[in-house]
């Protein structure tokens, strides 16, 4: 799309200035299956491709930014101003509160006896604040953005700054009835590693809740979402959950978001899952 590429070239993204880009492959099969190039583009004199695993149907951006990416993105001055959907997240307080109430009600339907919740990537803490109103007794979260953590702490929420790509097991030494990660998986360096690690934080028979954009298996991903490294279909998300020994209890549509660059609406899906076995996960 020529017009879309003109938009790309008129904008400046902090991670595109980072030199340490590296190629990746499917995190489900680790490149054992054939990887297909479904599209490619050039941005800031760098070549990028959208790849797809022929068997697992997982799509992903390659190459991807290195270690400095998260700091550049989530601590960028414009991130919470919503000035650009490539690295901007505009939070409408009233809307965010309503969504948080809907999500807590959903979680209580699947886990009516739950009283502890841990949110990964909690932004301004709306979900945790609503959990507090609904009398959850243990409410904790982590967030990469320093500003987001400060806003959460100003609301008297127990939220700490943490690099979600490198979760520290030592810093989170308890298990929860619900572990939630809304709009997180698509931004990570390695979704499989993330899912493997967070099993440590979920109680036996506890729930994992994730929300991701659903990618059209035919058309592929929306190229304006360059901070989305991984693009999931219902088939690929089931395979990645199965690889990490999670059993999906339910998948349902959960709203849309609007990409201002491509002027498209993108559908989201929520996945409710539990561990296939309830033995303690031992991590090296």
N, C-alpha and C positions, 0 to 999 in steps of 0.2 A: 504494500500500500504506500504509494508515493507521498500522499499527504501526511500519513502517520510518521513516515521517516523524516519528513521536514520538521514535524513537531519534536521528534527525538533529538534532532541535531540542533534545535533551538534552545534546548534545556541543558542544565548542568547537574549531573548526579555525582555525589561525593565518591561513591565506590568506583565509578568509572575512571577516576584519576589514580586509583590504586594500581600499582604495577604488578602485584603478586596474584595474578589470575592463574587458576589451575584447572586442567580438564577433569571432568568427573564421569562416572558411568552409573548405570542403574544400581541403586543401593539394595535392591532385592536379590538380584542374581549375581551382583558384583562383576558384571560384564561378561558372564559366561554365555549368555544368549546374544543373538545378533542385535546390535544397536543401530537404529535407522535415523538418518538426519531428515527431519520433516520440514524444517525451514532454517534460514540463516539470514543474518543481517550484519551490518557494520555500524558501529557507534563509537564516536571519539577515536576513530582510526583503529578500533579493536574489532575483531571478528567474533561473532557469537552464533551459536547454533541451538536450535531446539531439537533434542534427541528423544527417541522413543524406543523402549525395550520391546522387541518383537513378540516376546512371550508374556511378559508381565504387564505390558501396556503402560508402564510408568513413563511420563514425559518429564524432561528436565532441561535446564539451561546449562550449556557448557561452552566456554569455561565459566567458572564462578570465582567471585572475589575471595581473597584470603582472610587472614585473621583480623585485619583492621576494619573489615566491612561493617560489623555491627556497631562499633564505636562511631564510625563516620555517619552511619544511617540514623540510629536511634537517638543519638545525642546531638544531631544536627539542629541548629536553631529553629528551623522551619518545621520540624517533624510534627509537632502537635498543633501547628497552625493550619494544616490542611491546604496549603497553598499549591501543592502538587501531589497528585495521587501516586507518584513514583516513590516519594519519600515523605509524604505528608499524611497525617492522620488527624482529621478534624473531628473533635469529640463534642457532640451536642449533648449538654447535660440532661435535658429533659428526655430526649430520645434514649440516651444511654441508661438512664434509670428505669425506663419502661422495659427495655430489652433485658436488663439485669433481672427484673422481676419475673419476666417470662421464662428466662433461663433457670432461675431457682425453682420456679413452679414445675418446670420440666424435670429437673433433677430429682425433686421430691417425689415425682410420680414413679421414677425408676428405683429410687432408694429412699423410701418413706421414713426409715429409721436412721438415716445418716445424720450425724451431728458434727462431723469434721470435714473440712474442705481445704484443698490446696490448689491455688490457681497459678499456672505458669504463664507469664506474659499478661499481667493483670492491668496494664495501662494505668488508668486513674482510679481503679479499685471499685468500680460500680457493682460488680458481681459480689465481691467480698462484703461490701457495705450492705447489700440486700440480704446476704446470708446472715449477717449480724442481726438484722431486723427479724429474720425468720428463726432466731434463737439457735443457730448453730453454735456449739460451744468452743470449737477449735477452728480458727479461721486464719490461714496464712497464705502468703503469696510471694512470688519473685517477679522482678521486672528488670529489663536491661537498662532502660532509660533512667538516668539520674533524676530528671525532672518528674517522671512518672512516679518514682519511688517517693520523692519528696511530697508530691500531692497526696499519695496514699497515706503516708505517715502523718500528714496534717489532718487526715480524717480519722486518726487514731487506729489505723490498720497495721497489722504486723506484716509488713512487706519489706523485703530486703533486695538490694541490687545484686544481680547474679547474671553471669554470662550463660544464657540458656544453651548455647552450643557446647558448653563445658560444665555441665552441672556437677557441683561438688557434693558427693555423697556424704561427706563428713559434716557439711553445713545443714543437711536435712536428715536428721536422725530419727524420724518418726514416720508412722504410716497413717493414711487418711482413708475415710470412707469414700471420698470423691476426689479425684485429681482431674482438673479441667485445664484444657489448653485450647482456647478459642483463637483461630486465625494465627497459629504459630507454626504448624508443621511445614507449610509451604515456604517459610523463610529460613529454614535451618540448613546448616552445612550437610547434615546427614540425618534424615528422619528415622532411619532404622536404629542408629546408635541412641538417639533420643528416646525412642519407645522402649528399647532394651533397658535403659537406665531408670526410667520412671517407674518400672515395675517394682522397684525397691521401695517406693513411697506409697504403694496401694495396699490396703488391708486385704486379707483373704476375703473374697466375695465383694470387695470394693469395686467401684466403677471408674473407668477412664472415659472422659468425655472430650472429644476433639471436634473442632469445626474447621472446614476447609472449603475453598472454592472448588466447584465441580467443573472439570475440564471436558469440553466436547471431544469425544473419542475420535471423531472424524475431522473436525476443523482444527483441533489442537488448541493451544492456549492463546490468550490475549497477549499480544506482544508488548502492550503498554505497561504490563505488570513486571517490570524488570527486577523488582525486589522479590518476586516469587521465583524461587529456584527450582521448585518441584511442582508438577502439575498432575493432579490426581483425577482418575476416573473412579467410578464405583468398583470396577474390577481391580484396579491397581491398589486402591486403599484396602480392599479385603485381603489382597495378597501380602501387603506390607504388615497388616495386623496379624495375619496368620503366621508369618515368618517370625514375629516376636511373641508368639503364643498368647495372643489375645483373641477371644471369641466375641464376635459382634452380636450384640443383643438387638440393636435397631439402627437403621439409617433413615434419616428423614430430611427433607428440604427445610432450610432455616433462613429464609430471606435472600435478598440480593444486595449487591453493592454496585455503585455506578462508577465506571472508569471514565474520568473526565477527558483523558487523552484520546481514547478510542470511541468515546460516546456509546459504550455498550454496557448493558446490565449483565452482571455475572452472578450466577446462582451459587449459593452456599449449601453445603450439607453438613449435618451433625451426626456423629457416630457415637453410640453408646456401647461400651465394651467392658468385658471382664476378663481376668486371666483364665487361661484354660486349666492350669493347675494352680493350687494355692500354696505350694511350697515356697519357702523363702528364696528369693533370687540372690545368688551369690555373685558379686562383682569383684573382678580383680582390681 
